[in-house]
Amino acid sequence: MPDSKGKHLTKENREVIESGIRSKDPARRIAKRIDVSASTVTREVKANRTVREKAGRRGANLAVRCARYSECQASGTACAKCSTRLTTCKHCKTRSCIGTCPDFERKMCPTTERWPYVCPEGCPKRAGCGYPKCSYGAADADASYANRLSQARKGVCVSDDELAAMRAIVRPLVKQGQSFGAIWAAHGDEMPVCVRTAYSYHEGGLLDLTDVDLPSRCRRKTRKKPRRREAERIDRTGRTYEDFKALPLEDQARVVQGDSVCGYATNRQDILSMHIVARGFQIYLLKAHGDAESTVACLDAIEMACGSREAFERWCPVFLVDRGVEFDDWEGMERSCLEPGRRRCRVFYCDPMESNQKSEAERNHQQLRRLLPKGRSDFDKLSCIDVAVCCSHVNSYPLPAHGGKCGFELLGSLLEQDALDTLGFERVARDEVVLKPYLMKHAVKQ
């Protein structure tokens, strides 16, 4: 029986109906077995039975298959390009009218118009019968039902005015580099459909956008063969990823993941990325490429902007980085510049070739890469102000995973406003957020 009253029949229900038809049981008896009304069974068979048309002989007049054949006197109306009006459509020898006639109604066998609505087994007239052959099979009936259900849910369920209003909001923001998820997080109350339906409308070409306009999707690259293990450049005893996992959970939750984002291979500058995982906030600073002293200088600049060692430690107590040469000076990164001899944070290193251990930072690089695409960005043309502008736009971008809040909202009071001002980070209005290369057109090959 259906899961509950008023629900659709299942394939198991249809198998019971098929078995009952073969046993020549009445509809009422079959309905009792699956706990539905008799009319439900009869409607099911009529709606989902298989109707197979008999192939016509060459030159045969198929118009006799129409139920209105005897009284029809139409002439020149069945076909769009009729060659003659000197005869009725049903007697036309040029083409068969039944394929295009809007009034065509197939003549059915009287036997298949009453229960069980299928051709009886062993019918003596079957060999010479010109009527469609009707049968009922559970598998075919269930497939027919599923197809009809799918077709009923296709199409557009909004008016032209609603679609135009949605397009007016979506198109400019997408051109600025925002995704559908971010747009719906900020303007969901103004949209007539959900974000998933919007993607369906986009695939149907209703939003006047192309796939190039949407943010690029992550693509899985061919896995490289692991390189031979080299001798350790520095001693990381007590600072491995296993040591990080041994920390209390509250310390692990406050981790800041660090990485470097590079431009051309010949560039002398790159960007230090620090991602506050619990707050979804990212800090970008310009530094010398592959230089450990420059990394320490960036952390010193942030500590001085915070104003004290305690303020720095409040937002970055644990710093998790990869094993790049720019992070080799763990002593300098841990040492406070305002209070010599005191430690401002603890540094830990991921395992070799395991970038997934700081996956949040790697994943959030995608937003920066929408401003500075890989292979097209000259980092030597960037200034500290340019990097601060990038950081401001990225952290003003609404994050669907955080309920539509941006990094500035999630950060709260973890970093003081004076520190943000000193670093040049400024919140941008949602509809003015740009994540497209033209924001840094002087440094990006267009």
Buried (B, 14 or more C-beta within 10 A) or exposed (E): BBEEEEEEBBEEBBBBBBEBBEEEBEBEEBBBBBEBEBEBBBEBBBEBBBEEEEEBEEEEBBBEBBEBBEEBEBBBBBBEEBEEEEEBBBEBEEBBBBEBBEBBEEBBBEBBEEBBBBBEEEEEEEEEBEBBBBBBBBEBBBBBBEEEEEEEEEEBEBEEEBBEBBBEBBBEBBEBBBBBBBBBBBBEEEBBBEBEBBBEBBEEEBBEBEEEBBBEEEEEEEEEEEEEEEEEEBEBEEBBBEBBEEBEEEEBEBBBBBBBBBBBEEBEBBBBBBBBBBBBBBBBBBBBBBBBEBBBBBBBBBBBBBBBBEBBBBBBBBBBBBBBBBBBBBEBBBBBBBEEEEBBBBBBBBEBEEEEBBEBBBEBBEBBBBBBBEEBBBBBBBEBEBBBBBBBBBBBBBBBEBEBBBBBBBBEEBBBEEBBEBBBBBBBEBEEBBBBBEBBEEBBEE
